[in-house]
């Protein structure tokens, strides 16, 4: 199992990729409507990052290793689902 530091690095990396894609799309597309939607996605990415960071601290019973592993496994799934949702939103905004 990866340690919490690696999980936080993954969170930062993935959120940075979403934000950099938004800024790249903003620079290529000068429409105000599109820029506003992309700015909203950036704000949501920051919120996702902050939520994920706050969840990296396990608050349950640390004596049960299976529960801890399951908690972090679900946290990673939530992260991937959130990042995928943000990339999907970027694709919709850019393709319209």
C-alpha positions in Angstrom: 0.0 0.0 0.0 1.3 3.4 -0.9 1.8 5.9 1.8 -0.2 9.0 2.5 2.5 11.3 1.1 2.3 9.5 -2.3 -1.5 9.8 -2.2 -1.3 13.5 -1.6 1.2 13.8 -4.5 -1.2 12.0 -6.8 -4.0 14.3 -5.7 -1.9 17.4 -6.5 -0.7 16.0 -9.8 -4.1 15.1 -11.1 -5.7 18.3 -10.0 -2.8 20.2 -11.6 -3.5 18.4 -14.9 -7.1 19.4 -14.8 -6.2 23.0 -14.1 -3.5 23.2 -16.8 -6.0 21.7 -19.3 -8.5 24.4 -18.4 -5.9 27.1 -18.8 -4.8 25.7 -22.1 -8.4 25.6 -23.3 -8.9 29.2 -22.1 -5.9 30.4 -24.1 -7.2 28.7 -27.3 -10.8 29.8 -26.8 -11.5 33.5 -26.2 -15.3 33.3 -25.8 -16.3 34.7 -22.4 -19.0 32.0 -21.9 -16.4 29.2 -22.3 -13.8 31.0 -20.1 -16.4 31.3 -17.3 -17.3 27.7 -17.5 -13.6 26.7 -17.5 -13.0 29.0 -14.5 -15.8 27.2 -12.7 -14.2 23.9 -13.4 -10.9 25.2 -12.0 -12.7 26.2 -8.8 -14.3 22.8 -8.6 -10.9 21.2 -9.0 -9.5 23.2 -6.1 -12.5 22.2 -4.0 -12.0 18.5 -4.9 -8.3 18.8 -4.0 -9.1 20.3 -0.6 -11.8 17.7 0.1 -9.4 14.9 -0.8 -6.6 16.3 1.4 -9.0 16.5 4.3 -10.0 12.9 3.8 -6.4 11.6 3.7 -6.4 11.4 7.5 -8.1 8.2 8.5 -10.2 8.7 11.6 -11.4 5.2 12.2 -10.1 2.3 14.2 -6.4 2.0 13.2 -6.2 -1.5 14.7 -8.1 -3.0 11.8 -5.8 -2.9 8.9 -8.4 -4.2 6.5 -10.7 -1.2 7.2 -7.8 1.2 6.7 -6.9 -0.3 3.4 -10.5 -0.3 2.3 -10.8 3.4 3.3 -7.8 4.5 1.2 -8.9 2.3 -1.7 -12.3 4.0 -1.7 -10.6 7.4 -1.4 -8.5 6.7 -4.5 -11.6 5.6 -6.3 -13.4 8.8 -5.3 -10.4 10.8 -6.5 -10.4 9.1 -9.9 -14.1 9.5 -10.3 -13.9 13.2 -9.4 -11.0 13.9 -11.8 -12.7 11.9 -14.6 -15.8 14.0 -14.0 -13.8 17.2 -14.3 -12.1 16.1 -17.5 -15.5 15.1 -18.9 -16.8 18.6 -18.1 -13.8 20.2 -19.9 -14.5 18.1 -23.0 -18.1 19.1 -23.1 -17.3 22.8 -22.7 -14.6 22.7 -25.4 -16.6 20.6 -27.8 -19.7 22.9 -27.7 
